[in-house]
Amino acid sequence: MKVYVARHGQTEWNAQNRICGRTDVELTEEGRRQAEELAESLTGRGVDVILASPMKRAIETARAVSRRCGVPVEVDRRLIEQDYGIYEGADRLDPGFWAVKRTFAVRYPGGESMMDVAGRVYPLLKELKDRYPGRTVLLVCHGGVCRVIRSYFEDMTNEEFPRWSVPNAAVAEYELQ
């Protein structure tokens, strides 16, 4: 079964290089353009199911694909971005943020660890096989969640994992067996 994983389009916080987890920001004009380009790139790829994070930026991106593919958007809370706690809104290069980002079992103060995110995302991926056998599923989510999903399908070293990132409105393709 094919699974596409897309990150939402650009937000103002992305453009400002700010950490954005649970703050519910909308897409910029550039983000809306990116969402339309994503939708165009997925046209004709046989998307049967679209699951999206409940955050505005992910839903708006998913709806652009929905309009093109004629598939309704279903919201799944397990795709919500990681809770970055006290680092929400901080600069992405903040040393404290990076110290926690490199330690998977440590929670951001007031937030979640990467293992917490994997604890909700991995079961969703396993569930897709039973819920949508033989169908093509698109997951529209966030950078941190995309990283965890990649780690489900591909091995990543401890050094590679925190540094791996995905551009806004980029899509990856995986085979779920």
MITORGU-264287 format. One line per 4 residues: number of its first residue (from 1); their letters; for each residue y, x, z of N, C-alpha, C, CB. Coordinates in steps of 0.1 Angstrom, whole numbers, plus 5000, padded with zeros to 4 digits. Last residue first. Glycine has a CB too. Example, Ala and Ser with C-alpha at 12.3 -4.5 7.8 and 13.67 -1.06 7.14 Angstrom:
// MITORGU-264287
2	sa	4978 5128 5071 4989 5137 5071 5000 5129 5079 4994 5141 5057 ~ 4943 5132 5078 4955 5123 5078 4967 5132 5078 4955 5113 5090
//
This chain:
// MITORGU-264287
177	qley	4979 5039 5042 4964 5037 5039 4957 5033 5052 4958 5050 5034 ~ 5008 5039 5025 5002 5035 5038 4988 5032 5036 5010 5023 5045 ~ 5028 5061 5010 5016 5054 5008 5010 5051 5022 5005 5061 4998 ~ 5064 5061 5005 5052 5065 5012 5040 5056 5008 5054 5065 5027
173	eava	5096 5071 4995 5084 5063 4991 5072 5069 4998 5082 5063 4976 ~ 5130 5067 5004 5118 5075 5003 5106 5066 5001 5115 5083 5017 ~ 5164 5065 4995 5151 5058 4997 5140 5068 4996 5150 5047 4987 ~ 5198 5064 5007 5187 5071 5001 5174 5064 5004 5186 5086 5006
169	anpv	5219 5054 5021 5214 5046 5010 5203 5054 5002 5225 5042 5000 ~ 5230 5086 5033 5232 5071 5032 5226 5065 5019 5247 5068 5034 ~ 5204 5111 5034 5217 5106 5031 5218 5091 5031 5221 5111 5017 ~ 5186 5122 5062 5185 5115 5050 5199 5110 5047 5175 5103 5051
165	swrp	5175 5153 5078 5183 5141 5077 5182 5135 5063 5198 5144 5080 ~ 5161 5175 5101 5159 5167 5089 5168 5155 5089 5144 5163 5088 ~ 5165 5187 5126 5174 5190 5115 5173 5182 5102 5173 5205 5112 ~ 5144 5178 5142 5158 5174 5145 5168 5177 5134 5162 5181 5158
161	feen	5121 5189 5126 5123 5175 5129 5137 5172 5133 5114 5171 5141 ~ 5120 5217 5124 5124 5209 5112 5128 5195 5117 5112 5208 5102 ~ 5111 5226 5148 5124 5231 5144 5129 5222 5132 5122 5245 5139 ~ 5086 5214 5151 5096 5211 5161 5110 5216 5157 5092 5218 5174
157	tmde	5076 5203 5117 5076 5213 5129 5087 5208 5139 5079 5227 5124 ~ 5059 5175 5106 5072 5182 5107 5071 5191 5119 5084 5171 5108 ~ 5037 5158 5084 5039 5167 5095 5053 5174 5094 5028 5178 5096 ~ 5043 5125 5073 5043 5139 5070 5045 5147 5082 5054 5143 5059
153	fysr	5042 5099 5083 5035 5102 5071 5034 5117 5068 5043 5095 5060 ~ 5056 5101 5107 5044 5093 5107 5035 5097 5095 5046 5078 5107 ~ 5079 5114 5100 5070 5121 5109 5056 5114 5110 5075 5123 5123 ~ 5092 5093 5087 5088 5105 5079 5077 5112 5087 5099 5114 5076
149	ivrc	5099 5077 5109 5089 5072 5099 5084 5084 5091 5096 5062 5090 ~ 5117 5094 5122 5105 5091 5129 5095 5086 5119 5107 5080 5139 ~ 5137 5094 5102 5131 5106 5106 5118 5104 5113 5141 5114 5116 ~ 5144 5067 5101 5139 5073 5089 5132 5086 5093 5150 5075 5079
145	vggh	5156 5065 5127 5143 5058 5124 5137 5063 5112 5146 5043 5123 ~ 5179 5081 5123 5169 5084 5133 5156 5078 5131 5174 5081 5147 ~ 5192 5066 5101 5187 5080 5100 5177 5084 5110 5199 5088 5101 ~ 5178 5032 5097 5188 5042 5101 5183 5056 5100 5193 5039 5115
141	cvll	5167 5008 5074 5170 5011 5088 5180 5022 5088 5157 5016 5094 ~ 5146 4988 5057 5160 4992 5057 5164 4995 5071 5169 4982 5050 ~ 5116 4990 5040 5122 4990 5054 5136 4996 5053 5113 4999 5064 ~ 5097 4972 5018 5109 4980 5019 5114 4978 5034 5120 4976 5009
137	vtrg	5064 4970 5006 5073 4967 5016 5085 4977 5016 5066 4967 5030 ~ 5041 4955 4985 5051 4966 4986 5062 4962 4995 5057 4970 4972 ~ 5007 4946 4994 5021 4943 4990 5030 4956 4991 5027 4932 4999 ~ 4982 4950 5005 4984 4951 4990 4998 4948 4985 4975 4941 4984
133	pyrd	4989 4931 5034 4980 4939 5026 4982 4939 5011 4965 4935 5029 ~ 5008 4926 5056 5012 4926 5041 5002 4934 5033 5026 4932 5040 ~ 4996 4928 5081 5006 4917 5078 5008 4915 5063 5019 4919 5085 ~ 4981 4951 5081 4975 4938 5084 4983 4927 5079 4972 4937 5099
129	klek	5000 4971 5075 4987 4970 5067 4981 4956 5069 4978 4981 5071 ~ 5020 4968 5094 5023 4964 5080 5010 4963 5072 5031 4975 5074 ~ 5010 4979 5118 5010 4965 5116 5012 4960 5102 5020 4958 5125 ~ 5017 5006 5115 5003 5002 5115 5001 4987 5113 4997 5006 5129
125	llpy	5045 5003 5117 5039 5008 5105 5024 5005 5104 5041 5024 5104 ~ 5047 4993 5143 5052 4985 5132 5045 4990 5119 5067 4986 5131 ~ 5038 5016 5158 5030 5003 5158 5034 4994 5147 5031 4996 5171 ~ 5060 5034 5152 5046 5036 5148 5038 5024 5148 5040 5047 5157
121	vrga	5083 5022 5165 5082 5023 5151 5067 5025 5146 5091 5034 5145 ~ 5080 5024 5193 5082 5011 5187 5080 5011 5172 5096 5006 5190 ~ 5075 5051 5197 5067 5041 5204 5069 5027 5199 5070 5041 5219 ~ 5096 5064 5184 5082 5064 5178 5073 5054 5184 5076 5078 5179
117	vdmm	5115 5059 5204 5117 5053 5191 5103 5053 5184 5127 5061 5182 ~ 5105 5074 5225 5107 5059 5227 5108 5053 5213 5120 5057 5235 ~ 5106 5099 5214 5093 5093 5217 5094 5078 5219 5086 5100 5229 ~ 5133 5103 5215 5127 5102 5202 5113 5096 5203 5127 5115 5194
113	segg	5147 5083 5242 5141 5096 5236 5136 5093 5222 5130 5102 5245 ~ 5177 5064 5247 5163 5066 5244 5159 5080 5240 5159 5056 5233 ~ 5202 5063 5273 5197 5059 5260 5182 5061 5259 5203 5066 5249 ~ 5214 5075 5295 5218 5061 5292 5211 5056 5279 5232 5060 5291
109	pyrv	5211 5106 5280 5215 5099 5292 5220 5085 5289 5226 5107 5299 ~ 5183 5105 5258 5197 5107 5259 5202 5100 5272 5205 5102 5246 ~ 5152 5116 5272 5161 5105 5268 5175 5110 5268 5159 5093 5278 ~ 5128 5138 5260 5139 5136 5269 5148 5125 5263 5147 5150 5270
105	aftr	5108 5143 5242 5104 5134 5253 5116 5132 5263 5093 5140 5260 ~ 5119 5160 5223 5115 5147 5219 5112 5137 5231 5103 5148 5211 ~ 5145 5179 5220 5135 5177 5230 5130 5163 5229 5140 5181 5244 ~ 5166 5181 5202 5155 5190 5200 5144 5188 5210 5160 5204 5201
101	kvaw	5184 5162 5212 5178 5159 5199 5166 5169 5197 5188 5161 5188 ~ 5195 5175 5234 5185 5164 5236 5177 5162 5224 5192 5151 5241 ~ 5211 5194 5221 5201 5198 5231 5190 5188 5233 5208 5202 5244 ~ 5228 5178 5206 5217 5186 5199 5207 5191 5209 5224 5198 5192
97	fgpd	5244 5167 5226 5236 5158 5217 5225 5166 5211 5245 5152 5206 ~ 5256 5191 5235 5247 5183 5244 5238 5173 5236 5256 5175 5254 ~ 5271 5199 5213 5260 5207 5217 5251 5199 5227 5265 5219 5224 ~ 5281 5178 5186 5282 5180 5200 5269 5188 5206 5283 5166 5208
93	lrda	5281 5172 5159 5278 5186 5163 5279 5188 5178 5287 5195 5155 ~ 5289 5145 5157 5275 5148 5155 5271 5163 5159 5271 5146 5140 ~ 5310 5134 5183 5309 5142 5171 5294 5146 5170 5318 5155 5171 ~ 5303 5102 5197 5307 5116 5198 5305 5122 5184 5298 5123 5209
89	geyi	5293 5076 5195 5307 5078 5191 5311 5093 5192 5315 5070 5200 ~ 5270 5082 5221 5275 5072 5211 5289 5074 5208 5272 5057 5216 ~ 5262 5097 5242 5267 5104 5230 5272 5095 5219 5256 5113 5225 ~ 5252 5082 5262 5265 5087 5264 5271 5094 5251 5266 5096 5276
85	gydq	5229 5067 5240 5235 5067 5253 5249 5072 5253 5227 5075 5262 ~ 5216 5063 5216 5221 5077 5219 5228 5077 5232 5229 5082 5208 ~ 5190 5046 5206 5201 5044 5215 5205 5058 5220 5197 5035 5228 ~ 5181 5044 5172 5179 5050 5185 5192 5048 5193 5176 5065 5184
81	eilr	5184 5013 5153 5186 5028 5155 5184 5032 5170 5200 5032 5151 ~ 5157 4990 5148 5171 4993 5153 5172 5008 5155 5174 4985 5165 ~ 5132 4982 5141 5138 4992 5132 5153 4995 5136 5139 4986 5118 ~ 5124 4963 5159 5118 4977 5161 5125 4987 5152 5103 4976 5158
77	rdve	5134 4939 5150 5142 4947 5160 5136 4961 5162 5142 4940 5173 ~ 5136 4929 5118 5126 4934 5128 5133 4943 5137 5114 4941 5121 ~ 5143 4903 5096 5148 4912 5106 5137 4916 5116 5160 4906 5114 ~ 5139 4899 5062 5134 4896 5075 5139 4907 5084 5118 4895 5075
73	vpvg	5153 4887 5032 5154 4898 5043 5148 4892 5056 5168 4904 5044 ~ 5136 4876 5003 5144 4874 5015 5143 4886 5024 5140 4861 5022 ~ 5140 4887 4970 5131 4887 4981 5140 4885 4994 5123 4900 4982 ~ 5153 4893 4946 5149 4879 4949 5139 4878 4960 5143 4873 4936
69	crrs	5163 4917 4939 5149 4916 4938 5144 4902 4941 5142 4925 4948 ~ 5191 4914 4943 5186 4920 4930 5171 4917 4928 5188 4935 4929 ~ 5193 4904 4969 5200 4897 4957 5194 4902 4944 5215 4899 4957 ~ 5180 4924 4983 5175 4911 4983 5180 4903 4971 5178 4903 4996
65	vara	5198 4946 4982 5185 4947 4975 5179 4933 4973 5175 4956 4983 ~ 5218 4935 4997 5221 4939 4983 5208 4940 4975 5229 4953 4983 ~ 5205 4931 5021 5209 4919 5013 5213 4923 4999 5221 4912 5020 ~ 5203 4957 5031 5191 4950 5027 5194 4938 5018 5183 4945 5039
61	teia	5230 4962 5037 5223 4970 5027 5211 4963 5022 5219 4984 5033 ~ 5234 4943 5057 5242 4943 5045 5236 4951 5034 5256 4948 5048 ~ 5215 4953 5076 5213 4939 5070 5221 4938 5057 5218 4928 5080 ~ 5226 4978 5083 5213 4977 5076 5211 4963 5069 5202 4979 5087
57	rkmp	5250 4970 5094 5250 4980 5083 5237 4980 5075 5253 4994 5088 ~ 5243 4953 5115 5251 4948 5104 5249 4957 5092 5265 4947 5107 ~ 5210 4956 5128 5223 4960 5128 5230 4956 5115 5224 4976 5129 ~ 5183 4949 5128 5192 4938 5131 5207 4943 5130 5190 4932 5144
53	sali	5165 4964 5100 5171 4965 5114 5181 4953 5116 5178 4979 5116 ~ 5144 4946 5078 5156 4953 5081 5159 4954 5096 5168 4947 5074 ~ 5121 4943 5052 5123 4942 5067 5135 4951 5070 5110 4947 5075 ~ 5110 4926 5024 5121 4935 5029 5123 4932 5044 5135 4932 5022
49	vdvg	5084 4925 5001 5088 4922 5015 5100 4932 5018 5077 4924 5025 ~ 5080 4934 4975 5075 4920 4979 5081 4916 4992 5060 4920 4980 ~ 5091 4953 4949 5093 4950 4963 5090 4936 4966 5108 4954 4968 ~ 5087 4964 4923 5078 4955 4929 5079 4952 4944 5064 4959 4926
45	rgtl	5106 4978 4909 5096 4985 4917 5086 4977 4925 5102 4995 4926 ~ 5126 4964 4898 5115 4966 4890 5104 4975 4897 5119 4973 4878 ~ 5151 4979 4917 5148 4968 4908 5136 4972 4899 5160 4965 4899 ~ 5159 5001 4931 5146 4995 4935 5142 4983 4926 5148 4990 4949
41	seal	5183 5009 4920 5172 5018 4919 5158 5012 4923 5174 5030 4928 ~ 5198 4987 4927 5196 4989 4913 5183 4998 4912 5208 4995 4906 ~ 5200 4991 4955 5194 4979 4949 5190 4981 4935 5203 4967 4951 ~ 5214 5015 4955 5201 5014 4961 5193 5002 4955 5201 5013 4976
37	eeaq	5238 5005 4945 5231 5015 4937 5216 5016 4942 5237 5029 4939 ~ 5246 4988 4965 5243 4982 4952 5235 4992 4943 5256 4979 4945 ~ 5249 5007 4986 5239 4996 4987 5235 4990 4974 5244 4985 4997 ~ 5271 5021 4975 5258 5028 4977 5247 5018 4978 5258 5037 4989
33	rrge	5290 5001 4978 5287 5006 4964 5273 5013 4965 5298 5016 4960 ~ 5291 4999 5005 5287 4987 4997 5283 4992 4983 5298 4977 4997 ~ 5300 5025 5012 5287 5020 5017 5282 5008 5009 5287 5017 5031 ~ 5326 5023 5001 5316 5033 4996 5302 5029 5000 5319 5047 5001
29	etle	5336 5005 5019 5335 5001 5005 5325 5011 4998 5349 5002 4998 ~ 5314 5007 5048 5326 5009 5041 5325 5004 5026 5331 5024 5041 ~ 5295 4984 5068 5296 4993 5057 5310 4995 5052 5287 4989 5045 ~ 5301 4980 5104 5298 4975 5090 5299 4987 5080 5308 4964 5086
25	vdtr	5285 4987 5135 5296 4989 5125 5291 4984 5112 5301 5003 5125 ~ 5276 4984 5164 5273 4976 5153 5284 4976 5143 5270 4961 5157 ~ 5261 5010 5181 5274 5004 5178 5272 4997 5165 5285 5014 5178 ~ 5237 5023 5184 5237 5009 5187 5250 5002 5185 5232 5006 5200
21	gcir	5246 5049 5169 5233 5044 5172 5234 5029 5173 5227 5049 5185 ~ 5263 5074 5156 5263 5059 5156 5248 5054 5158 5269 5054 5143 ~ 5284 5101 5159 5271 5096 5162 5271 5081 5164 5265 5102 5176 ~ 5305 5109 5131 5303 5104 5145 5289 5099 5147 5314 5094 5149
17	nqan	5317 5116 5107 5307 5125 5113 5305 5122 5128 5311 5139 5111 ~ 5332 5098 5094 5339 5106 5104 5329 5115 5111 5345 5097 5114 ~ 5313 5085 5078 5323 5093 5071 5331 5102 5081 5333 5083 5065 ~ 5299 5072 5099 5292 5082 5091 5303 5091 5084 5283 5076 5080
13	wetq	5319 5054 5107 5315 5064 5116 5307 5075 5109 5306 5058 5127 ~ 5321 5037 5085 5332 5046 5089 5328 5057 5098 5343 5037 5095 ~ 5290 5041 5067 5299 5034 5076 5311 5043 5078 5291 5030 5089 ~ 5269 5039 5037 5279 5046 5046 5287 5036 5054 5288 5054 5037
9	ghra	5238 5020 5039 5249 5027 5032 5259 5032 5042 5256 5016 5023 ~ 5206 5028 5055 5218 5019 5052 5229 5027 5045 5224 5013 5065 ~ 5177 5042 5041 5188 5043 5051 5199 5034 5046 5193 5057 5054 ~ 5145 5030 5034 5159 5033 5030 5168 5033 5042 5164 5022 5020
5	vyvk	5113 5033 5023 5121 5034 5035 5135 5038 5031 5115 5044 5046 ~ 5085 5016 5010 5098 5023 5007 5106 5022 5020 5106 5016 4995 ~ 5051 5018 5008 5062 5015 5017 5074 5023 5013 5058 5018 5032 ~ 5022 5005 4993 5035 5013 4991 5045 5008 5001 5040 5011 4977
1	m	4988 5008 5000 5000 5000 5000 5012 5009 5000 5000 4990 5012
//
